[in-house]
Amino acid sequence: MTHTVTERCVNCRYTDCVAVCPVNCFWEVKDPAMLVIDPGTCIDCGLCIPECPVHAIYPEADVPEPYKPWTERNLALFEAGTNVTQKTEPLPTAIPLEEVQKRESANGWQVEEPPGT
């Protein structure tokens, strides 16, 4: 099993998760502007989950229904990205968790937070 970065990361690209990853499985992509996980490198340790300020990372088995397509998108996108191994500043468009949750609510989604957050 692996972990999935969901749409919650789009236009935010917080890199707190990168700083704790023991296997450097995070990749920065430009379109969409976010981080994704290389599922072949991820060891399912879960250290990244509580570090993400917008709770964008889920174990694959726990990805909420509205975000299920992001498991495959991580696989498709990481090869076009750049491996990120150190924390950097988030994008200027980054928003807090509360704003992410408001967007989800406006879409009629009831999204559970990742385990361990």
N, C-alpha and C positions, 0 to 999 in steps of 0.2 A: 504494500500500500504506500501511497505518497500523500503529500499535502497539496492543496490547491489555493492559489491566490485568486480571489474573485474580483468582480467588477468594482467592489468597494475601493480598490487601489487605483482605479483609473483616474488620472489627473491629480493624484496625490503623491504617489511614489515615496512614501515614508520608507526609510531604510533601517529602521531599528531592528528589524528581523535579520538583516544581513549580518549585523554585528555579533549575533549569537549562533549563527549557523556553523556547525563544525565541519561541514563538507562543501561549502561554497556552492550551493545549488540554486542561488538566486540570479536571475538575469534581468537586466533593464531593457525594456523594449520601448520604441518611440511611438508606434501606432498599434494599439492605443498606448498612451504614456503611462507606464506602470511597471511593476516587477512581476515576474512569473517564476515558477519553479520548474527546474529540470527534473521530471519524475524518475529518470534513470539514476540520478545522483542522490536525491532525497532519501534519507535513511529513516524517516518517520519518527524522529526523536521528539518532535513537538515543542522544542525550545522557542521557535519563532512565533508560535500562536499568541502567547500573552504579550509579546513585545510590540505587536502591530497596534498603533493608536486607533485605527479604524476597524479593527477586528476583521480584516480581509482574508485571513488565512484559516483554512479548515482542513481537518483530516478528510481524505477523499470520501470516506463512508458517511461523513457528517455534513457534506456540502448541502445547504438548503436548496430546495427545489428551484427557486428562481435563478440560482447560480450554478446549477448542475452543468450547463454547457462549458463552464470555465475550466473544468478538468481537462477536457480535450483541447481547449484553447491554450492552456499552459503548455501542453505538449507541442502544439503547432507553432506557438510564438517563440519559445525560448531559443530555438536555433537561429533566429534572426536578431537576437539580442546580444548584449555585452555582459559578460559575467561580472557581477558586482560582489566585492569582498569586504568593503568597508562602508561604514555609515556615512551618508552625505546629507545635505539639506533636502527637505522635501520640495516638491514643485511649488511655485508661487500660487498655484490653483488648489493646493491641498486644503481640505476642509476637515473639521472635527467629526468625531463619531456621531454626535447628535445630529449633524446635518445629513450624514449618510442615512441615519435611521429615519429622518423626516422624508427623504427622497423615497425610501422603501415604502414607508407608510402611504405616501402620496400615490404610489403605484398599486396600493392595495395589498402589499406583501407583508406577511408576518414572518420575519426572519429571526430565527434563534441565533444567539451569539455563539461563537465557537466554544467548545469545551475548554475549560481552563482559563477563561478570560474574566 
